[in-house]
Amino acid sequence: MADGARSRFSNLGHRSPAGSPKMGRSKIRTQQQPPATPCPPQATGSSSPVAKHEQQQVLISTGHSFKKVTLTKPTFCHHCTDFIWGLAGFQCEVCNFMSHEKCRKHVKILCASLAPSLVRVPVAHCFRQPGHYKKKFCSVCRKHLEGSTALRCEVCDLQVHTDCAPFACSDCRQCHHDGHQDQDTFHHHWREGNLSSSARCEVCKKTCGSSEVLSGMRCEWCGILAHAACYIIVPPLCTFGKLRNMLLHPNCVRFYSRNFSKMHCFRITEDLQTEQEDDDDVDALPQGAVKETQPSNDSSKQTLKIFDGDDAVKRSQFRLISVPRIAKHEEVVEAALRAYYIPDDHQDYELKTYHQQDLVSEDIINRNGATEECRPGSIFREAVPEAWILRAIPKEQEIVKVYPGWLKVGVAYISIRINMESTSQTVIEEILQQLGRQEECPKNFNLVEVLMGSKQVQRTVLSEQELLLARLRDIRKISIRQMNQTRFYIVEDTNLDVIINLFVGGLPPMLCSEEYTNILKNNLDIKENVVSMTHVYSSNGAVVLQITCFSEAERLFMLVKDTLINDKQLTGVVLPDVMHAKLPQSCCPLLVFVNPKSGGLKGRDLLHSFRKMLNPHQVFELTNGGPLPGLHTFSQVPYFRVLVCGGDGTVGWVLGALEEIRHKLACSEPSVGVLPLGTGNDLGRVLRWGAGYSGEDPYSILVSVDEADNVLMDRWTILLDAQEVVDSTENGILEPEPPKIVQMNNYCGIGIDAEMSLDFHQAREEEPGKFNSRFHNKGVYVKVGLQKLSHTRNLHKDIKLQVNHQEVELPNIEGLIFLNIPSWGSGADLWGSDSDNRYEKPRIDDGLLEVVGVTGVVHMGQVQSGLRSGIRIAQGSYFRVTILKPIAVQVDGEPWLQPAGQIIISAAGPKVHMLKKSKQKQKKTTANVRESRTDSVTGNEKGKLSNEDLTLQA
């Protein structure tokens, strides 16, 4: 059994398998064994009494360095969250963990300095641009994030100060694998703190959240909550909670991400990222980064700059420490180690001045400048400089921990003693001998160095003759911090079949495969020996390339983003491979599309929430390639549902794309749910999803989608055949304009209704920055309507209508509207509720459209107010409208000026499956929804665009 990505908290209280940086392949599964605990230089067996005793000792010692401090402001205990009465408390000098004296011996949370050593599977975080977050705490220094810039992981919701990010643990959720691991079970992935104050522990049922301190634990897969003292007795296996049936299981997603950043892996738009990352140094400290310690005003203390190696000196990246003006060398070294979250013995390190002047262990650092009374060997003969470099004292031999990756060995790690002559090959031979596998050839294994940075996990395969002791010295010379985040793995040397899927959009539409191949050859210089075209979506102008070389995939991905074809920017999206055969039979994963520009930019918040609650590989941002990349990713999934977060136009866009590639999907009729983010949101109203998203709990939304009812809805095809003639670009001959086909889901308007939509659209095109809220958008609609009050148009003289091949006489109206759903203009009932024997009761799946007329702006306002209904004209399944002069037309919020000609409306193929929110779910309270979020540990649960979307389509 192998577990997934494990946080550092997973190591307490449960046995767990050895971790892997996803590099080795094994034909057999890994056995369970105890956590990676300090052990003597031999293999650590899971059944050894010594190992059990050592495990207990480590559980007692959590790495904190508590010091009694005087409290000058109200302070709360990080363990029990109660107020600390009196003037004294105990604070960890490294991570600022605050505790009562009585709580110290019960603390279970590890110090931040031990985090890198206890990570099972190193998985880097996906940080976006720095921002400001209220009522949140840093997971590294445990202090408030308010008042300073902070980073937030898009996948696991880790939140840290910008200058604390380099010290964050690489314990993000593992959302995919690269073909090495065979995982069938997942353990809880615990994250500490930043819970609501009403959060309740699943074990003791008491409050475990706090708004005052970083406290409480939450599994980032199933959402279960627990106290720090309670979570260690929660059964380790995670069932993924109530959302497990809609979750895309990480074991079913394969993705080769070696050369791609986390932003690219999860298709997060780069124009929103402003962080500056250096290619040659992952997780470098921010320029001029300083520790929380600020220059002290206390005359008895001094502030020193501490560099942790040559790289920090080169980049001028230091940490500040505050020490007494008369301090021993060892005291300053201890403070420097604490500043860099290094838990090692201070005797193994020394401080050197910026000019490489050594300090002996008996020296006293004194900045008083009293050089005339200096004693030789005790203090410097010159003023002590402010900048120091932390160096490791060279040793003739060391003990190195080597992790056996996914080999079936039943140990957490193996300790090997190395000296000046030790090479990678000799270490591999010794490891195989300790594991009882000395008969295997050492050349079949590699020693891999892994740098577990918070932003990127770097892997380097060491050569057979690499001198390990010299390697360690070089790393420490570059950065002591990086050495603390570096570990070694022994992995089998196997040939990995690399398969990378690259979606390329923005190509000219309606071409054949050979033509697309020639275009890519001419513009991207693709290498046919490692690149093949597996799918062609000619109507969308998109192809999917399968690449079997990491470097070629990275080259093409970067080149696509800078390539224009016919003055149109290409789109490149790296897609995961969903292994549908591994999906559980009861699983119906949810494919989520979010338009981040809809709903006053609420879509961005929803993107983050859904990535955090689901697998990020099932959440797609529509501004990055549209709906086609997501539909292609799920093309082989036998059963899935779709959730569209956006306006009615966004829903129409997704439904249109779904209709075009329906024949290529294993699930040809997925049900589609709607989370309304637009202005009108008429379809969302009809399906009971509300008038618009206003900050509801995203988890409760997902639960509602899971419990929603499946209903059918008609879709309609509108053929626009204009009588205008256009100049032919080839021979200058006047030719008729070709017919245009659009799809309709909600309604189609001709006349005054479409004119108002067109004016609104033109106003937004002039000042798009102002149209970022529903309130402002509706205000503009009101203004446009007032300007139309004096407008008169005899629409019945400008158009002719046929319904089911029968001429229909039109009354004196200014607008003609065809309704597919009983909601129009932000929820108005245009057809009305009065019974009429001439017509059937309207339904969204009856195969009929209702035709309604309005007499003007005043009439429309009365309909919006519920005072009147529209003028019922007809009901039918086939319509022909003859336009005698140019007139405004709008379909689902997309307006344009239509020339004289014919408009034919008819049913469009099969009905679409939609998700309608159940009535019972609407009656549930928010408290019940939150309570249903966590699983019981007793085993009960084992078992094309609207007005607000036009910018996006353009």
Secondary structure, DSSP 4 states (H G I P E B T S, - for coil): ----S--GGGGSSS-EEPP--S----SSPPPEE-------SS--BTT-HHHHHHHHHHHH-----EEEEE--S--B-TTT--B--SSEEEEETTT--EE-TTTGGG--SPPGGGTGGG-SS-B---B-S-B--TT-B-TTT--B-TTS-EEEBTTT--EEEGGGGGGS-SB-----B-SS------B--EEES---TT-B-TTT-SB---SSSS--EEETTT--EE-TTTGGGS-SB---GGGTTTS--GGGEE---TTS-HHHHTT--GGG-----BTTBTTPPPTT---SPPPP--TTEEEEEEE-SHHHHHHT--EEEEEESEEEHHHHHHHHHHHTT--S-GGGEEEEETT--B--TT-EEE-S--GGGPPTTTS-SSPPPSEEEEEEPP-SEEEEEEE-TT-S--BS-EEEEEETT-BHHHHHHHHHHHTT-TTS-GGGEEEEEEEE-SS-EEEEEPPTT-BHHHHHHHHHHH-HHHHHTEEEEEEE-------EEEEEE-PPSS--HHHHHHHHHHHH---TTTEEEEEEEGGGTEEEEEE--HHHHHHHHHHHTT-EETTEE-EEEEE-EE-GGGS-TT--PEEEEE-TTSTTTHHHHHHHHHHHHS-GGGEEETTTT-SHHHHHHTTT-SS-EEEEEE-HHHHHHHHHHHHHTGGG-SSSS--EEEEE-SSS-HHHHHTTS-SS--S--HHHHHHHHHTPEEEEE--EEEEEEE--EEE-TTT--EEEPPPEEEEESSEEEEEHHHHHHHHHHHHHHH-GGG--SHHHHHHHHHHHHHHTTT----HHHHEEEEETTEEE---S-SEEEEESSS-BTTTB-SS-S---TTSPPP-TTSS-EEEEEE-SHHHHHHHHHTS---EEEEEESEEEEEESS-EEEEETTEEEEEPSEEEEEEE-SSPEEEEE--HHHHHS-HHHHHHTTSPPTTTTTT----GGGHHHH-
